[in-house]
Amino acid sequence: MSYHPQDQLLQAYAQGTLDDVSAFTVATHIEGCPKCQRAVALLEAQCGDALCTAEVESHDTMQAMFDQIVSLEQNDEPIRPQRQPSYIEVNGKSFRLPLSLSRFRDRVGEWKSYGGKVFSASIDISHDSRVSLMYIAENVSIPQHTHKGLESTLVLHGGFSDEDGHYEAGDFLLKDASVKHSPMTKQGEDCLCLTVLTEPMIFTQGVARVFNLFGKGMYP
């Protein structure tokens, strides 16, 4: 695991200021990344220290605050059971989902196949971004493209390469309109990713550019 969320993203995650989808994607990376777990724990401790030392004006007496606490309604809901792993099946294979993604298992749509080599399934958790699972079979090259907005990619299984490097399970990537890349898998190496697009991707080479004519871009 060589690629991680930037420090600013981890800081915003610890402070609770990230939007829901970005926080979900970062949390999924953190779930399997000891390095980022330690970094976030330190950031959260720093936030806690800052909160404890902050001056807070209060006109409530200790007795008034105690009365408010004991007057709260009791929560009779049972303790939430421990989340169990879940799996998805695509291209004749089964993959275990991260626990943070397992709770959205029933929101994963049907798989769409692009030539039997690339498969995508949208996850219905956001109105502002396109969240998807993407599976790329071995020895496949996706046409070069860029992004009108931001593209977050978290590798869940296997790996792929592009002009900037090679990425394996756990790696987190964030690319914007300044980047053009052609993701590809090698012989004997497939890949399953979680992707988040804030805007459609724009193809920049080859016949795939015809997709740009429909809505000025394409979502997977």
C-alpha positions in Angstrom: 0.0 0.0 0.0 1.8 3.1 -1.3 -0.8 5.7 -2.0 -2.8 7.4 0.8 -5.3 10.3 1.2 -3.5 13.6 1.5 -2.9 15.1 4.9 -5.6 17.7 4.3 -8.1 15.0 3.7 -7.2 13.1 6.8 -7.3 16.4 8.8 -10.8 17.2 7.5 -11.9 13.6 8.2 -10.7 13.8 11.8 -12.5 17.2 12.2 -15.7 15.8 10.7 -15.8 18.5 8.0 -15.7 16.2 4.9 -18.8 15.6 2.8 -20.5 12.2 3.4 -19.2 10.5 0.3 -15.6 11.6 0.7 -15.7 10.6 4.4 -17.0 7.2 3.4 -14.3 6.7 0.8 -11.5 7.8 3.2 -13.0 5.6 6.0 -12.9 2.6 3.7 -9.2 3.2 3.0 -8.5 3.7 6.7 -10.2 0.4 7.6 -7.3 -1.5 6.0 -4.5 1.0 6.4 -2.6 0.9 9.8 -0.6 4.0 8.8 -3.6 6.2 8.2 -5.3 4.7 11.3 -2.4 6.0 13.4 -2.5 9.3 11.7 -6.2 9.8 12.2 -6.0 8.7 15.9 -3.4 11.4 16.4 -5.4 14.1 14.6 -8.5 13.1 16.6 -6.6 13.4 19.9 -5.4 16.8 18.8 -8.9 17.9 18.1 -10.0 16.6 21.5 -7.3 18.5 23.2 -8.2 21.7 21.4 -11.9 21.2 22.4 -11.0 20.6 26.0 -8.9 23.8 26.2 -11.4 26.0 24.3 -13.2 28.6 26.3 -17.0 28.0 26.4 -19.5 30.4 27.8 -22.3 28.7 29.7 -25.1 30.2 31.7 -26.3 26.7 32.9 -25.6 25.6 36.4 -24.3 22.2 37.1 -27.7 21.2 38.6 -29.5 22.4 35.4 -27.2 20.4 33.2 -27.7 17.3 35.4 -31.5 17.7 35.2 -31.3 17.9 31.4 -29.3 14.7 31.2 -31.6 12.6 33.5 -34.7 13.9 31.7 -33.5 12.4 28.4 -35.7 9.5 27.1 -34.2 6.1 27.5 -33.2 4.4 24.3 -34.8 0.9 24.3 -33.3 -0.1 20.9 -31.1 -3.2 21.2 -27.3 -2.9 20.8 -26.4 -2.9 17.2 -25.0 -6.3 16.2 -21.4 -6.5 14.9 -21.4 -5.9 11.2 -20.7 -9.1 9.2 -18.7 -9.4 6.0 -20.6 -9.5 2.7 -19.6 -10.4 -0.8 -20.3 -9.5 -4.4 -20.0 -11.6 -7.5 -18.8 -10.4 -10.9 -17.3 -12.1 -13.9 -17.6 -15.5 -12.2 -15.6 -14.4 -9.1 -16.6 -13.5 -5.6 -15.0 -10.6 -3.6 -15.3 -9.7 0.1 -16.4 -6.1 0.6 -14.8 -3.9 3.3 -17.0 -3.6 6.4 -17.7 0.1 5.7 -19.1 -0.9 2.3 -21.0 -4.0 3.5 -23.7 -1.8 5.1 -24.6 -0.5 1.6 -24.6 -4.0 0.0 -28.4 -3.7 -0.7 -27.8 -0.4 -2.6 -25.4 -1.9 -5.2 -27.1 -2.0 -8.6 -26.9 -4.5 -11.4 -23.5 -5.0 -13.1 -23.1 -3.4 -16.5 -20.7 -5.1 -18.9 -18.5 -3.2 -21.4 -17.4 -5.9 -23.8 -17.1 -8.5 -21.1 -13.8 -6.9 -19.9 -14.9 -4.0 -17.8 -17.9 -4.1 -15.4 -19.5 -1.4 -13.3 -22.3 -1.3 -10.7 -23.5 2.0 -9.2 -24.0 2.3 -5.5 -27.0 4.5 -4.5 -25.7 6.5 -1.7 -25.3 10.0 -3.1 -27.2 12.5 -5.3 -24.1 14.7 -5.9 -21.6 12.1 -7.0 -21.5 8.9 -9.0 -20.3 6.1 -6.6 -19.5 2.8 -8.3 -17.8 -0.5 -8.1 -15.6 -1.1 -11.1 -14.1 -4.4 -12.1 -11.4 -4.6 -14.8 -10.5 -8.0 -16.1 -6.9 -9.0 -16.8 -4.9 -7.6 -19.7 -7.3 -4.7 -20.4 -6.5 -1.1 -21.2 -9.1 1.7 -20.7 -8.9 4.5 -23.3 -7.1 7.6 -22.1 -9.4 10.1 -20.3 -9.5 13.0 -18.0 -12.2 14.3 -15.6 -14.4 17.3 -15.6 -14.4 17.1 -11.8 -12.7 14.9 -9.3 -12.2 11.1 -9.4 -11.5 9.2 -6.2 -10.4 5.6 -6.6 -9.8 3.0 -3.9 -8.3 -0.3 -5.0 -10.2 -3.1 -3.2 -8.6 -6.1 -5.0 -5.8 -6.8 -7.4 -4.2 -3.8 -9.1 -3.8 -1.6 -12.2 -1.3 0.8 -13.7 -1.4 4.1 -15.5 1.1 6.7 -16.6 1.9 7.7 -13.0 2.5 4.3 -11.4 1.2 1.0 -10.3 -1.6 0.7 -7.7 -2.5 -2.3 -5.5 -5.2 -3.2 -2.9 -5.7 -0.4 -0.4 -4.2 2.4 -2.5 -6.2 5.6 -2.6 -6.0 8.0 -5.6 -7.5 11.4 -6.2 -7.3 12.8 -9.8 -8.6 16.0 -11.3 -8.9 17.7 -14.7 -5.1 18.3 -14.8 -4.6 14.5 -15.2 -4.9 12.4 -18.3 -4.4 8.6 -17.8 -5.1 5.2 -19.3 -5.7 2.6 -16.6 -4.6 -0.9 -17.5 -4.3 -4.3 -16.0 -1.5 -6.8 -16.8 -1.8 -10.4 -17.8 -2.9 -12.5 -14.8 -4.0 -9.4 -12.9 -7.6 -8.2 -12.6 -8.8 -5.3 -10.4 -11.8 -4.3 -8.3 -12.1 -0.6 -7.4 -14.5 1.7 -5.6 -14.8 4.9 -7.6 -16.4 8.3 -6.9 -16.9 10.8 -9.8 -18.2 14.3 -9.2 -18.5 14.9 -12.9 -18.4 12.7 -16.0 -15.0 11.5 -17.4 -13.9 12.9 -20.8 -12.1 10.6 -23.3 -9.1 12.2 -24.9 -7.9 9.6 -27.5 -9.3 7.2 -30.0 -12.8 6.2 -31.0 -13.9 6.4 -27.3 -14.2 10.1 -27.8 -17.6 9.5 -29.4 -18.9 9.1 -25.9 -18.1 12.7 -25.2 -20.9 13.7 -27.6 -23.5 12.3 -25.2 -23.8 14.7 -22.2 -20.2 16.0 -22.8 -18.7 13.0 -21.1 -19.5 9.6 -19.6 -20.0 7.9 -16.3 -18.9 4.3 -15.9 
